[in-house]
Amino acid sequence: MKINVETVPVGGDYKTNCYLVENDETKQLVIIDPGSQAELILKAIGERTPVAVLITHGHFDHISAVDEICGRYDIPLHIHELDVAKLTNDTMNESVTFGFHVKVKTKPQTVTDEQELTLAGITFTVLHTPGHSKGGVCYRMPENQGIFCGDTLFNGGYGRYDFGDGNFSELKQSLRKLINLSPKMIAYPGHGPTTFAGK
């Protein structure tokens, strides 16, 4: 199976990477982290068919367009159970910190560590990677075609851990998990250019 990954940078100064993950055979999409600017995401989707939204963690710059996207296509939202509360709490999702008030109305479906989700004919494996956020996760694609790592791992760095439920010790453990994946694969971070995970 060939999987096409398209990056849609959203959020102005925050430059959050929203990813459109397409099954080349069915032309169905999974949308990862629709952080804001729903109109840009909708334009990028075009005539293709989204089937679900996956969230790497519940901070405002990764969830702000969820309601518009899920509502437009009537598709489910997936997020780790430990970050569900961030969807409706603008203090916990850090939007208040930056002068916003983001709250998501869409009811989520929760994911857990090592769970497999088959969406658009693509089986994603969930890796729980706390540290930046208590419910942070990565989504690994099949056949070593890559991993979406949210704000855990960046090109040349890693996520901050000074938010409400951030924890440096947990972040280090999560980074070790990503570094020890095998084989080496492309990693799609929540901000900035791609990098690599694994060895």
Secondary structure, DSSP 4 states (H G I P E B T S, - for coil): --EEEEEEEESGGG-EEEEEEEETTT-EEEEE---S-HHHHHHHHTTSEEEEEE-S---GGGTTTHHHHHHHHT--EEEEGGGGGGGT-TTTTSTGGGT------SPEEEE-TT-EEEETTEEEEEEE--SSSTT-EEEEPGGG--EEEETTEETTEE----STT--HHHHHHHHHHHHT-SS-EEEEESBSS-EEE--
